[in-house]
Amino acid sequence: MSRTHTVIDSPYGQLTLVADETADETATEIALAGLYMTDQRHRPAEETFGAPGDPDESPFAETIRQLSRYFAGELTEFDLPLRLSGTPFQRRVWSELQRIPYGETLSYGQLADRLGRPTAARAVGLANGKNPVGIIVPCHRVVGSTGSLTGYGGGLDRKRQLLDFEARGRQPGLQLF
């Protein structure tokens, strides 16, 4: 397994994309393993991101293309190969996050209910905070039980900006470059 990374600009600051490549006798698979914001809580150490990668190669090129469409208001659901490393519970939470529709929110308790673990809101919150692929796995769409903004690895200001962006829909002029 080897990792590479690239850094891109976005309307919400620089994003570090991390790719993970695995190979066996029959095939090589490359998938997006990380999308980290500047000053993100639970951001891994830089040395774990691997060598700098070519933004024009897989999976970076397609990730950048889809993020550009998202920030332009043209894409509401990502379709990228992901390799999410975490506990089985974390991966279940992250999978469920991908089912929250664009522009909508769920509370941590509602997400716990969906997982069949109604008393696990706090554990859901912890798993949500460890999401390695922000924005694409939309952990920003999870809010407190009263609708309040609580916790976000990228900071509450970014969470509010992402939720406001999705609530408004298309925003001309927001492009990824």
N, C-alpha and C positions, 0 to 999 in steps of 0.2 A: 504494500500500500504506500502510495506517495501523495503528497499534497502540494498544491501550488495556490497562489493567491494573486489577486489584482485589486487595485483600489480605484473606485469610480466616484464621480461627483453625482449628487442628487439634490433635489430641492430641500432635503432635510439634512444636508451635510454629507461628508464622505462616507462611503460604504466600502467595507472590505469584503470581497467575495472569496470564498475558499472552496477549491475543488479537491475531490478525493478520487484517486485512481486506484482501482484494484485490478489485478490480473491473475489468471490461472492458465492452465495449459490450453484452454479453448478460446478465451476471450479476455478483452480488456474493457472495463466499464469505468466511465468517468461520470461523477455526479456532483452536484452542488452540496457541500457539507456545512457551509457557513455563510451568513450574511450578517456582518457586525457593523454597528454604528460607532462613530467616534465617542469616546467616554462611556461606552455601554457597560452597565453592570454585568458581571459574569462573562466579560469578554476574555477569551483565552489569551495566553501570552503570545506575543507576536511570533516567537520562534516555532510555535505549533502550526503556523499557517503555511509553512513550506516556502519554497523558492518563488520569486516573482513569476507569474504566468502571463501568457499572451492573451490580452482581452479579446482578440479575434478568433480564439480557438474555443473548443468545447470544454466545459459547459458555459464559459463566460460569455461568449457572443450571444447565445440564446437568452441567457439570464439578463444581459444588458438590454437586448431587444424587448423582452417582455416587461422589464422594469420601466423602460422608456414609454411603452404603450400604457402601462399602469399610471405613471405620473402625468401622461397626457390625457388621462380620463378615458382611454380607449379599451382598456383591459380590466376586467373585474375578477378574473380567476387565472391563476398561474398554472402552467403545465410544464413542469421541469423535472428532470430526474434528480431526486434528493437522496442523500445518504445521511440520515439523522442518527447520531450516536447518543444513546441515553439508556436509561433503565426501561424495562417493558412498560411500566406505568407512564413514564415521561413520553414515550413514543405513542401510547394510546391517547394521551392528552393532546399531543401535537397533531395527531391524525384528526382528532375531533375538531381542533381549531380550524383545520382546512375546510370544515363543513359549515362554518359560520359565514353566511352570505355577505358579500360586499355591502358596506354601508349599514350593517346591522351589528348589534352587540349582544352579548350574553353576560350574565353575572358568573362569578366563579362557582356559586352554588348551582346555577342552572347547568353549567358545564359538568360539574360533579354528578348531577342527576342523570345527564345524558350518558355518563360512563357507568351508571349503575352503582355509584358510590356516593349517595346523598350526603354523607357526613364528611366527605373528603375535600371540602372547598379549600381549606388551607393547603393541602397537598397538591391540589390542582393549581393553586397560585404559585407554589414553589416550582412545579414543573413548567408552568407558563413562563416564569422568569428565567428558566434555563434553556428556553427555545434557542437553538443555534442558527435559525434561519428566519430572522425577523422580517416583517412586511410580507414575505412570500408565504410563510406560515403565520397567519395574521393574529398574533398574540395581542396586538393593540386593540382588538375587538372585544376583549374581556374587561369588564368593569365591576365595581363593587355592587352589592345587593341593592343599593339605592340609586344606582346609575352613576355614582361618583367615580372619578378617576382614581384608581389606586394602583400603585406600582407599575412600572414599566422599565425594562432594562435600558431602553434608549432615553429615558427621562419623561416625566409627565408632560412637558411642553411638546415634545415630539408626538406623544400619544394623542394629545388634543389636536395637534395639527393634522395627523393622519386621519383621525375620526372626522374632523371638520371637512377635510378634503373629500373623503368618501361620501359624507352626507351631502355635500354640494354637487358631487358628480364632476363632470368635465370642467377643468380649469385651464383655459387657453394660456399658453405661455410657460407652463411648467414642463420642462423637458430635461431629460438626463443627458448631460454632456460634461 
